Amino acid sequence: MQHDLEGWLNEYLAAVGIEGAARGAPLFRAADGKRRALTSAAFAAPSMRLMLKRRLKEAGLPLLFSPHSFRGTVVTNLLTQNVPLEEVQYLAGHASPTTTRIYDRRRRRVTRNIVERISI
């Protein structure tokens, strides 16, 4: 299934009213809760973690996830789809493929075949 990332971004920009923002302006903005509006400041990492924890709690999911968890999920998903490591490395913004490999979770899966090989 192909996704229309450009279309989604354009919809987001229009919905939050920043489609004409200057180049380099933050894409994700901090919110002014009292006014229920976005500010011109970038959305801060601590706020992102708090928002994710609220959403996890609302969904009844474990609170052990962090925004960084999604980085590993994306890297693993792309490598599983046979996207070349160099391309995934570039997308993740890593200077070294060694760093990208740290996020590759494909070998962390424990299968029944592996467990059955354990000799006692």
Backbone bond lengths (Angstrom), bond angles and torsions (degrees), N, CA, C in turn:
res aa  C-N    CA-C-N  psi(-1)  N-CA   C-N-CA  omega(-1)  CA-C   N-CA-C  phi
1 M - - - 1.454 - - 1.530 108.63 -
2 Q 1.301 116.87 122.76 1.460 121.56 179.11 1.520 109.49 -92.00
3 H 1.294 115.28 142.40 1.454 120.32 -179.13 1.522 109.97 -110.61
4 D 1.290 116.22 149.92 1.450 122.07 180.00 1.527 108.67 -97.68
5 L 1.335 116.76 77.43 1.455 121.32 -176.89 1.526 111.11 -59.46
6 E 1.320 117.12 -43.65 1.466 119.64 179.76 1.524 110.97 -60.83
7 G 1.317 116.76 -41.72 1.462 120.93 178.02 1.515 111.77 -63.15
8 W 1.339 115.99 -43.45 1.463 120.12 179.32 1.524 110.98 -63.66
9 L 1.329 116.52 -42.17 1.464 119.37 179.05 1.525 111.02 -64.31
10 N 1.321 116.44 -41.90 1.469 119.35 178.36 1.526 111.35 -63.17
11 E 1.332 117.30 -39.84 1.468 120.76 176.82 1.521 110.74 -63.39
12 Y 1.334 116.51 -42.38 1.463 121.17 178.81 1.530 110.50 -62.70
13 L 1.334 116.59 -47.74 1.461 120.82 -179.30 1.528 111.00 -58.85
14 A 1.320 116.21 -41.57 1.467 120.13 178.89 1.527 110.78 -68.67
15 A 1.328 116.84 -43.02 1.466 120.80 -177.05 1.524 112.33 -63.18
16 V 1.339 116.72 -36.77 1.463 119.57 -178.75 1.527 112.17 -95.08
17 G 1.331 116.42 0.82 1.458 120.59 174.36 1.510 115.69 73.41
18 I 1.335 117.68 32.20 1.469 119.22 -179.99 1.526 112.25 -124.42
19 E 1.344 117.27 23.19 1.454 119.28 -177.15 1.522 113.96 -63.15
20 G 1.305 119.12 -22.80 1.461 121.44 179.10 1.527 112.91 -103.93
21 A 1.320 117.24 18.27 1.469 121.02 -176.56 1.528 110.94 -65.02
22 A 1.317 114.97 152.11 1.463 121.31 179.70 1.526 110.90 -64.45
23 R 1.313 115.03 150.01 1.465 120.60 176.38 1.529 108.56 -58.37
24 G 1.308 116.51 135.22 1.457 120.76 -179.15 1.519 113.94 90.33
25 A 1.327 116.65 -7.72 1.473 120.37 177.25 1.526 107.77 -70.00
26 P 1.333 117.50 149.26 1.469 118.77 -178.35 1.524 112.15 -62.42
27 L 1.318 115.15 137.41 1.455 121.09 178.35 1.527 110.15 -76.91
28 F 1.329 115.84 -43.13 1.453 120.74 178.65 1.515 108.07 -105.73
29 R 1.310 115.98 121.47 1.464 122.15 -172.40 1.511 112.60 -105.65
30 A 1.331 114.86 152.33 1.462 121.18 174.05 1.523 108.16 -70.58
31 A 1.311 115.53 153.92 1.466 120.36 -179.11 1.518 110.33 -107.41
32 D 1.307 114.99 145.15 1.464 122.38 170.61 1.526 104.69 -99.71
33 G 1.332 115.45 99.48 1.459 120.88 -174.56 1.509 114.82 -59.52
34 K 1.335 116.52 -35.93 1.468 119.60 -178.91 1.522 111.47 -66.99
35 R 1.313 116.34 -38.46 1.470 120.70 -179.06 1.525 112.22 -92.61
36 R 1.349 115.84 -8.30 1.458 121.71 -176.91 1.519 111.08 52.77
37 A 1.338 114.80 48.58 1.458 121.20 -179.80 1.524 109.52 -142.56
38 L 1.324 115.39 159.14 1.459 119.88 176.61 1.520 110.09 -83.44
39 T 1.328 115.19 150.19 1.457 121.15 176.40 1.530 108.32 -99.21
40 S 1.318 117.27 -177.38 1.465 120.32 176.30 1.528 111.40 -89.06
41 A 1.336 117.51 -4.97 1.467 121.96 -179.44 1.527 110.76 -81.60
42 A 1.314 115.61 151.24 1.469 120.93 177.72 1.525 110.64 -70.00
43 F 1.310 115.28 149.60 1.465 122.38 175.88 1.522 106.95 -69.71
44 A 1.313 118.39 122.52 1.454 123.14 -174.63 1.534 111.59 -83.93
45 A 1.328 115.67 150.01 1.463 121.50 -179.16 1.529 112.76 -56.00
46 P 1.337 119.69 -45.11 1.471 118.20 178.68 1.529 112.41 -59.88
47 S 1.314 116.79 -35.79 1.464 120.33 177.69 1.522 110.82 -66.96
48 M 1.319 116.13 -37.01 1.464 120.80 178.41 1.526 109.75 -63.32
49 R 1.331 117.45 -44.09 1.465 120.42 179.06 1.528 110.92 -62.59
50 L 1.330 116.54 -43.90 1.465 120.11 179.71 1.526 111.43 -62.25
51 M 1.327 116.24 -42.63 1.458 120.13 179.25 1.526 110.69 -63.00
52 L 1.327 117.11 -44.12 1.451 120.12 179.79 1.531 110.76 -62.50
53 K 1.324 117.36 -43.11 1.468 120.66 179.23 1.524 110.95 -61.51
54 R 1.346 117.42 -40.55 1.474 120.56 177.19 1.519 110.66 -61.71
55 R 1.336 115.94 -45.28 1.468 120.21 -178.39 1.531 111.16 -66.21
56 L 1.334 117.49 -39.27 1.456 120.51 177.58 1.524 110.58 -62.51
57 K 1.330 115.63 -44.13 1.466 120.56 179.75 1.527 110.54 -62.52
58 E 1.342 116.58 -45.49 1.466 121.08 179.36 1.527 111.38 -59.93
59 A 1.340 116.10 -34.54 1.460 120.39 -178.41 1.526 112.65 -85.71
60 G 1.343 116.71 -3.27 1.452 120.58 -179.26 1.518 113.47 72.09
61 L 1.338 116.63 25.43 1.460 121.70 -179.41 1.525 110.67 -98.60
62 P 1.331 117.34 159.39 1.467 119.98 178.97 1.535 110.96 -61.36
63 L 1.302 116.31 144.23 1.463 121.17 -177.74 1.517 112.74 -85.87
64 L 1.322 117.66 14.11 1.461 120.30 -176.10 1.526 113.42 -79.77
65 F 1.310 118.32 -8.36 1.465 120.90 179.14 1.517 110.90 -82.12
66 S 1.333 114.98 154.22 1.458 121.68 175.10 1.526 107.24 -134.49
67 P 1.321 118.61 167.18 1.465 118.54 176.18 1.532 111.58 -56.68
68 H 1.328 116.26 -30.59 1.458 120.47 -179.45 1.532 111.59 -68.44
69 S 1.333 116.94 -23.60 1.466 120.76 178.04 1.527 110.83 -57.26
70 F 1.314 116.29 -33.63 1.460 120.34 -177.30 1.520 112.21 -69.05
71 R 1.337 117.59 -26.64 1.465 121.47 178.07 1.530 108.99 -61.72
72 G 1.320 116.67 -47.79 1.461 120.42 178.52 1.513 112.12 -63.18
73 T 1.326 116.29 -38.14 1.460 120.74 179.44 1.528 110.79 -63.88
74 V 1.328 116.62 -44.38 1.473 120.59 -179.57 1.526 110.60 -66.09
75 V 1.330 117.05 -46.55 1.468 120.40 -179.71 1.527 109.77 -59.63
76 T 1.318 117.33 -48.44 1.466 121.43 -179.17 1.523 111.00 -62.01
77 N 1.329 116.55 -43.55 1.460 120.65 -179.20 1.524 111.06 -61.47
78 L 1.314 117.36 -45.08 1.471 120.27 -179.04 1.526 111.28 -66.64
79 L 1.321 117.52 -42.10 1.463 120.05 178.74 1.521 111.18 -66.11
80 T 1.333 117.69 -34.50 1.467 121.76 176.59 1.529 110.48 -64.07
81 Q 1.336 116.15 -30.56 1.466 121.41 178.35 1.528 112.14 -85.68
82 N 1.339 115.61 10.47 1.473 122.48 178.23 1.522 113.77 66.08
83 V 1.326 117.33 26.29 1.467 119.98 171.18 1.528 105.74 -69.73
84 P 1.325 118.88 132.00 1.465 120.64 -178.09 1.534 111.97 -56.91
85 L 1.330 114.91 141.36 1.456 121.55 -179.12 1.524 111.63 -52.86
86 E 1.317 117.54 -39.84 1.465 121.12 -178.43 1.529 111.83 -61.82
87 E 1.339 116.30 -37.28 1.462 120.14 179.12 1.523 111.09 -71.08
88 V 1.340 116.57 -40.51 1.463 120.86 178.03 1.524 109.06 -65.48
89 Q 1.333 116.29 -41.42 1.467 121.62 177.59 1.528 110.37 -57.34
90 Y 1.330 116.50 -45.67 1.466 120.90 179.95 1.529 110.83 -63.31
91 L 1.330 116.53 -45.53 1.459 121.07 -179.85 1.527 111.20 -61.39
92 A 1.329 116.72 -39.73 1.470 121.30 -179.07 1.531 112.29 -76.64
93 G 1.326 116.91 -12.71 1.462 120.17 179.71 1.520 113.15 76.54
94 H 1.326 116.60 27.67 1.457 120.42 -179.71 1.522 110.67 -91.55
95 A 1.325 116.72 139.31 1.467 121.47 177.49 1.525 111.12 -76.16
96 S 1.324 116.72 -25.29 1.457 121.06 -175.15 1.527 110.68 -129.19
97 P 1.342 116.89 141.84 1.462 118.97 175.78 1.531 111.67 -65.78
98 T 1.320 116.98 -22.72 1.461 120.53 177.17 1.521 110.49 -60.82
99 T 1.328 117.05 -40.59 1.465 120.99 178.19 1.519 110.14 -64.63
100 T 1.315 117.13 -42.58 1.460 120.88 -179.88 1.526 110.29 -62.24
101 R 1.325 117.46 -39.45 1.470 121.19 -179.95 1.529 111.49 -62.92
102 I 1.317 117.98 -27.90 1.465 120.74 178.21 1.525 110.44 -60.13
103 Y 1.328 116.48 -32.66 1.468 121.79 -177.83 1.527 112.88 -86.62
104 D 1.318 117.75 -4.29 1.463 122.24 -178.88 1.525 108.83 -79.62
105 R 1.328 117.34 111.43 1.465 122.32 -175.98 1.526 113.13 -100.43
106 R 1.306 117.36 9.46 1.468 119.22 -175.49 1.523 112.62 -60.44
107 R 1.288 118.40 -34.66 1.474 120.70 -177.40 1.517 112.50 -87.31
108 R 1.304 118.36 -2.12 1.460 120.85 -179.23 1.513 112.98 -84.14
109 R 1.322 116.73 -7.82 1.461 119.94 -179.64 1.514 109.88 -73.69
110 V 1.299 116.19 128.14 1.454 121.63 176.91 1.522 107.05 -95.25
111 T 1.324 115.96 120.64 1.452 120.11 -179.34 1.525 110.10 -104.53
112 R 1.310 115.10 163.85 1.464 120.23 178.63 1.521 109.79 -60.53
113 N 1.334 116.81 -37.97 1.460 121.58 179.97 1.531 110.77 -59.79
114 I 1.301 117.71 -40.98 1.456 121.45 179.48 1.526 110.20 -67.20
115 V 1.322 116.78 -45.90 1.451 120.81 -178.75 1.532 111.02 -62.97
116 E 1.320 117.38 -39.39 1.473 120.48 -179.43 1.518 112.89 -67.00
117 R 1.295 118.27 -17.35 1.462 121.59 179.02 1.528 113.07 -81.36
118 I 1.322 117.04 -11.46 1.453 120.21 -179.22 1.532 108.98 -69.76
119 S 1.323 115.45 124.10 1.473 118.54 179.65 1.519 109.56 -100.88
120 I 1.303 113.84 137.09 1.478 119.65 -178.50 1.509 109.35 -114.96
